Amino acid sequence: MGVSNKNAQDNIQPKGNKKPIQVLHISKKDTQKKSQNLDNEQTNSLEDIKKENIAIKPQIIKDDSAKEIEDSNVNTNDFDIPQQELNRPINLPEQNTDFQFERTVDEFDFDESAFLEALNANEPIGATGETISGKVIAIESDGLYVDIGGKAPGYMPKKECGLGVITNFKEKFSIGLEMEVLVIKEQNADGMVTVSARALILRQSWEKVSSSAKNGELINVLINGFNRGGLTCDVDGLRGFIPRSQLEDGQDYQSFVGKTLKVAFLEVNPESRKLVLSEKKASLVSKLTSLELGQLIEGEVLAVKPYGFFIDLGGASGLLHQSSLTNGSIRSLREVFREGEIIKALISEIDLEKGRIGLNTALLENSAGELIIDKQKVMQEAKERALKTKALFDKKEQDK
């Protein structure tokens, strides 16, 4: 197609008797109207597609005939179209609006149950500090592998297989041996965790001695060493220490190595791994276990403090606090008792863990302040008055 010439009609020369071809110029307004009708038909087709809930909008495909019509809108004065061509109806091919689109769950839908199942399948087993039951599945020279139910077995180094040095390693552990282990390191990139039987034993030992200390229990320990400060011993795999000041006789303390001593717990601290024992406290606790609440005791006033009196009970000392002294008002504690004086009092508290005894004289009074007014009478009738208070202590013991 050549370059159009606007004066082409003026330059046409008739040949012979033939008349020049009649040319009808297409009106731009009519052409735009047809193009608009075509767009409306295409829009209606798209609306039908949307009603079918198709997720992708199909591109509008234009055939050659429609393209030629649009091209004619650009410059209609450049072309001469015969009359018979204008009268011929334009038959546009039917556009295929049936789209077949395959949907998959992974691309469009969210399956919650499948998602949770996938999370559970990949959930790591064995957080640090967790106790897990497992089974030995492989033994190596430097450790062993334990099936703990995860995607990878747990690894236990040789030094974590027990307390002390294990000489017969492969004889002590066998394939299929069931055991409880403690996770000491969470899983690595391969999903493997580090476990320990030794750490679990030590944790259980700390729990045991903490309970024993709380209950004021006494234990027998074998002395296995000494240093400048005292003696060392083993308590359920834990290293215990007995200061020289807590021995009944600390002069020749090195001679206790290899011997057994009865001791009480003085300090138990799993976090700092501090376990301090006392032979003297064991003697005190032995005396405390022979005492009971509401019991009337007799002792000597050892010291007068701003908060009360310390009373010697024959190897043990009790505290008579000012709040338990009398029901009356006093200006000074020395108005009631003095150092070296022998008094009688009721046992109102026994703390085996701290090795402490609480005393009370206010319960011996028949009236408020009687101990200040007539102390001698109260002390003389203390035994009979103590019988009246026994029911109070029996009820206190039952409420524990």
Phi, psi and omega in degrees: 000128183274183179283134183290150178233120184294334181263023183297323183293326181288335183269355181284127179252127179291141178253124179067218181266003183286138177277150178296148182295133179283126181246127178253118179281133181286132177286131181296327180294320180293319181295318178297325179294317179295320180296324179293321177297321179296319179296323179296320178296320180292323179296318178298322179296321179292324178298322178295324181293320179298324181296336180275009176058041175278128187288336185249133177279119181289146176286143179283120182262125181254129178277178186295323182295315179296324179295322180294323179295318179294323179296329181291339179287341182292309182206089185281345182280354183268355184234146175251120182246130180297155182297320183293333177288327179290326182284341182285128180292145179268120180256103178280137178294144180294132179277140180278109182260006179269103181259132177254117184229123182272124181256141177237152183297320184295332186271328188236328188256157177244112180262102186295317181297319179293324180293314179295322178297321178293322178296316180296324181293329183256008180292129181293140179254125176104085173272154182302129181092358182272139177265129184227142174269136182213183182223134180292127181242345179201144181234126177243174182290333183254005180164192180217164181247135183239127176283115182247012177089007178265183179288345176221150180287163175272144181253131180242110176299157184300322182289345180261007184277350179175181179277143178073192181270128180260112182273315180265066188300305184288341177278327181286326181246139180225159179298131180093356180292126178271138183203157175262138181227162179245130179285121181249350177207128183290170190298148177268196183296335180271004179082012182263136178253158176259128183240165183211132172274328180296313181298325179292320179297317180294321178298315179296327178292318178296321178296322181292312182291329177296318178293320180295320179294320180296326181272359179070030181285151175253144181228156175258130181234149177264122181285122183246001179183176179209160173218190185296334184268338182168212185248155177241153180206174179246131179233098180053043179088354179261149179272116179258153181229134178243108179296152179300326182291345181259011176263146177297324177223102183260014182289301181253059188292338179296336182288350180281349181298127182091356180255166180253134179236148173267123185227164174242163180277124179262321178209130178232114182224095181298327183294318178265001180056045181249121181229105183248134183241164183214129175282324180295318179295328178298321178294321179294315181297324178300323178287323182295325181293341178273355180262163177215158180296139180086355181288139178271125181239164178231132181203173182260139177287113182275317183208151176248119180248163180301338183255355180159197184241144170258126185246129178279124182250022179084068181098345177226158180236144178242156180251122173259096184286151182300332179289342181251012185279308182206159176272356178265182181261136180231152178266327182214143179297330182288351174292336185260299182231157177232164180298138180088351181282140178268126183229169175240143182206161178265143175279116182253348180206139175227112180247099183291326182295317181266354180065041187239142178239129177258137183242162182209131175244345181296329180289347179275350181280142173271339178214156183298127178083007181298326181296331180280321184284313184221073182298321183297319179295319180297319181290323181291322182264013185302319183296315180291321180292330179295328180294328180290333182269355184300323181298325179296318181286327176296321179291322179296322179291323180290330182282351180290000000 
